């Protein structure tokens, strides 16, 4: 009879995040998000080079960022990133455009909602 394989997580993924395009790609390929997360947390790094796989193994022990790369049947490539502090894991397509930090600083910054209302001038006491 077939014995089930027990998977042991190597790290805690933290909060899970996924981009809309990555979710759409997984759905169109019939792949559940949880299967990608499980592969990542048990150390199946996907299509990474041997050197990158070794770096991930070191990163588990030393608390550095972890990466996985998975190719979907339609050719799309998923990048899974767990941050060094294990606060969150993000799943996105390799082709998703990310705004580099330098570009983010040059864009006007949105103030939080509580700062968007006019604030009365300070009261001066004599």
C-alpha positions in Angstrom: 0.0 0.0 0.0 1.2 3.6 -0.7 2.5 5.4 2.3 1.8 9.2 2.5 4.9 11.4 2.6 5.0 13.7 5.6 6.3 17.2 4.8 8.1 19.1 7.5 8.2 22.9 7.1 11.7 24.4 7.3 10.5 27.9 8.3 7.4 29.9 9.1 6.3 31.9 6.0 4.7 34.8 8.0 1.9 36.7 6.4 1.1 35.4 2.8 0.7 37.9 0.0 0.0 37.3 -3.7 -0.3 39.7 -6.6 -3.4 39.7 -8.7 -1.5 38.6 -11.8 0.1 35.7 -9.9 -3.3 34.6 -8.5 -4.8 34.8 -12.0 -2.0 32.7 -13.5 -2.3 30.0 -10.8 -6.1 29.8 -11.4 -5.8 29.6 -15.1 -3.3 26.7 -14.7 -5.5 25.0 -12.1 -2.9 25.2 -9.4 -3.9 25.9 -5.8 -2.0 28.7 -4.0 -1.4 26.4 -1.1 0.5 24.0 -3.2 3.0 26.7 -4.1 3.3 27.8 -0.5 3.9 24.2 0.7 6.6 23.5 -1.9 8.4 26.7 -0.8 8.3 26.1 3.0 9.5 22.5 2.7 12.5 23.5 0.7 11.5 22.7 -2.9 13.0 25.8 -4.4 11.7 24.9 -7.9 13.8 26.0 -10.9 16.6 27.8 -9.0 20.2 27.2 -9.9 22.2 24.8 -7.6 24.1 27.9 -6.2 20.8 29.7 -5.4 19.4 26.5 -3.7 22.6 26.3 -1.6 22.1 29.9 -0.7 18.6 29.2 0.5 19.8 26.4 2.6 22.3 28.7 4.3 19.6 31.4 4.6 17.3 29.1 6.6 20.1 28.7 9.2 21.2 32.3 9.2 17.9 34.1 8.8 18.3 35.6 5.4 15.7 36.1 2.6 14.5 32.9 0.8 13.6 32.6 -2.9 11.8 30.0 -5.0 11.0 30.0 -8.7 8.3 27.8 -10.2 7.4 27.4 -13.9 3.7 27.0 -14.6 2.4 24.8 -17.4 1.6 27.8 -19.6 5.1 29.1 -19.3 4.5 31.8 -16.7 7.1 31.9 -13.9 6.3 32.5 -10.2 8.7 34.0 -7.8 8.1 33.3 -4.1 10.0 35.5 -1.6 10.1 35.1 2.2 11.7 38.1 3.9 14.7 37.7 6.1 12.6 38.3 9.3 10.0 35.8 8.1 7.3 38.5 8.5 5.8 37.8 5.1 6.0 35.7 2.0 5.1 37.2 -1.4 4.1 35.3 -4.5 4.3 37.2 -7.8 5.0 36.7 -11.4 8.6 37.2 -12.5 7.3 39.6 -15.2 5.4 41.8 -12.7 6.8 45.2 -12.8 8.0 46.5 -9.4 8.7 50.1 -8.7 12.3 50.5 -7.7 12.9 52.3 -4.4 14.5 55.3 -6.1 11.4 55.8 -8.2 9.1 55.5 -5.2 10.8 58.4 -3.5 10.4 60.7 -6.4 6.6 60.1 -6.6 4.4 62.4 -4.4 3.7 60.6 -1.2 0.2 60.0 -0.2 -0.5 61.2 3.4 -2.4 58.9 5.7 -6.1 59.7 5.8 -5.9 61.3 9.2 -3.5 63.8 7.9 -5.6 64.8 4.9 -8.1 66.8 6.9 -7.3 70.4 7.7 -5.7 70.8 11.1 -6.6 73.9 13.1 -3.7 76.2 14.0 -2.2 75.6 17.5 -3.7 77.5 20.3 -1.3 79.9 21.9 -1.7 80.6 25.6 -0.5 83.8 27.2 
